[in-house]
């Protein structure tokens, strides 16, 4: 019997990838406008590659990139990059359409809700609070709380413990099959693959697939879930 739903955050509740792509573009423009001698398309390609490899949650990504590429940090260029990053991110971060109604529907069913994110604690809370989702969740766990990242069992087990339910009575919802789905399945949790957040991935292991965020409530309230 399903008693609790555990959600990944980025690309499950919040459209994170599209926001990050736009943030990268604006940051590169800002560095060039501030005086960095570089071709926009070339720098965009290079920084995008570096960012997605090293910087999704890296707090000093611009410093490290500039130091590696140019051997030094021009603080005027750095400041413009950071300001563009913050301004763009704060203006663009948004939940998937229908996510709020989905969470309301689950709460009305009496289900407990949790977040299990690999983001740092402050970043996760900033994202949740910025879209007004923080009060929906009974438990919010990040890598700072679990000292691990998915698919390690520690985070899933801690979420279930804090929710006060057996792991087998939990459903995990996430966009990364190799982390969210596999990690939860290994503990006997039921799983929903958030395909809308990772359209190029496939998950044969998940118990169900959500092609839209609104599908989650429909799936969970079915008799076999």
Residue, then its C-alpha position, 0 to 999 in steps of 0.5 A: x500500500x502506497x503511503x508516501x511519495x519521494x520526489x527527485x527535484x531537478x527535472x522532476x518538479x522543476x524544469x532545471x535543464x532548460x533554465x541552466x542552458x539559458x543561464x549559460x548563454x547569458x553568462x557567456x554573453x556577459x563575459x564577452x560584453x565585459x571585455x573577454x576576448x572570445x568568439x561567442x559560439x566557440x566560448x559557449x560550446x567550450x563553457x557549456x561542455x565544462x559546465x555540464x561536466x563539472x559545474x551543475x552544483x559547483x559554486x565556483x564554476x566561473x573561477x575554475x573555468x577562467x583559471x583553467x582557460x586563461x591562467x588567471x581570473x579577471x574579476x571584472x569579467x567574473x563579476x559580470x558572469x556571476x551577476x548574469x547567472x544569478x539574474x537569469x536563473x532567478x527570473x527563469x526557474x519555474x516548476x513544470x506546468x501542473x506540478x502544483x496541482x499534482x502535489x495538491x492532489x497527492x496531499x489530499x489523498x493523505x500521502x506523505x511527500x518527501x524530496x530526495x535531491x543530490x543538490x546541496x542543502x541551500x540550493x535545494x531550499x532556494x529552488x523549492x522556496x522560489x517556486x513556492x513548493x517548500x510547504x508541500x513536503x514533510x521531509x526534504x533531504x539533500x546530499x548534505x543530509x545523507x552524505x551520499x548521492x543516489x543510487x546509494x541506499x542511504x538517502x532512500x532509507x533515510x527518507x523512508x525513516x523520517x517519513x515513518x513508513x516502510x520503504x516498500x510503501x514508498x514510491x520514488x519519482x525521478x528523471x534519472x533511471x540510473x540513479x532515482x529508479x535503480x536506487x529505489x528499486x533495489x530497496x523494494x520501492x515502486x518507481x515512476x520514471x519522469x520521462x518529461x524531464x529526460x526525454x532521451x532516456x529509457x527506463x525499462x526498470x520503472x514500474x510506470x512512466x509519466x510523460x507529463x507531470x500531471x500523470x504522477x497523481x493518476x498513476x499513484x491513485x491507481x489500485x495497483x499502486 
